[in-house]
């Protein structure tokens, strides 16, 4: 089948190149064959975990949230390269593999040891370099993933407030504890809402789209109200409902 999409000899590859140049979300790694199947399986496991954690999970909150972030880091580095255009089929640089494993491992460490860490006195955590190092590695991996997905502006804002925090006299161990282990840092309300509600609705929407059910609802709404006055608005309301 020809890949020409208009008389100007523009191909799908040309469109893809333009999208990767100007659209950050289109600039993702290209996986084919068995690697693609493995990553798809990982995505399915992540979706099932989110659904189970929302509907049936009754384990510790810190364990659930740190596991969620760890899996996000795995999936994020598997999909987003270090910069635009730095993409090869079935290829992932060694440094990305290391960052992915170390960053996700830091959050998985917290998930596995969450109960023990919560029962440990703050003074002991702050005086143990191991906890600080793990927190730094996990936070740096998460920051780099945010840069790849969203861009620099949000990190500049976060860096400003982080610098302000250090000027208040708090040392690195205390800041790492607040950001990584406490309920006032990364594992707080936005991550909780994302892991419990937003992801589930995204999975539900993807399911409707892939199965064609969404088209069925839109067609039904179009049949009912498409020809009436203000048809497009009514179709949108009915199909959304």
Secondary structure, DSSP 8 states (H G I E B T S, - for coil): ---B-STT--BHHHHHHHHHHH-GGG-B-B--THHHHHHHHHHHHHHHHHHHHHHT--S-HHHHHHHHHHHHHHHHHHHB-SSTT---BT---HHHHHHHHHHHHHHHHHHHTHHHHHTS-HHHHHT-HHHHHHHHHHHHHHHHHHHHHT-SHHHHHHHHHHHHHHHTT--HHHHHIIIIISTTSSSSHHHHHIIIIIHHHHHHHHHHHHHTHHHHHHHHHHHHHTTSTTHHHHHHHHHH-
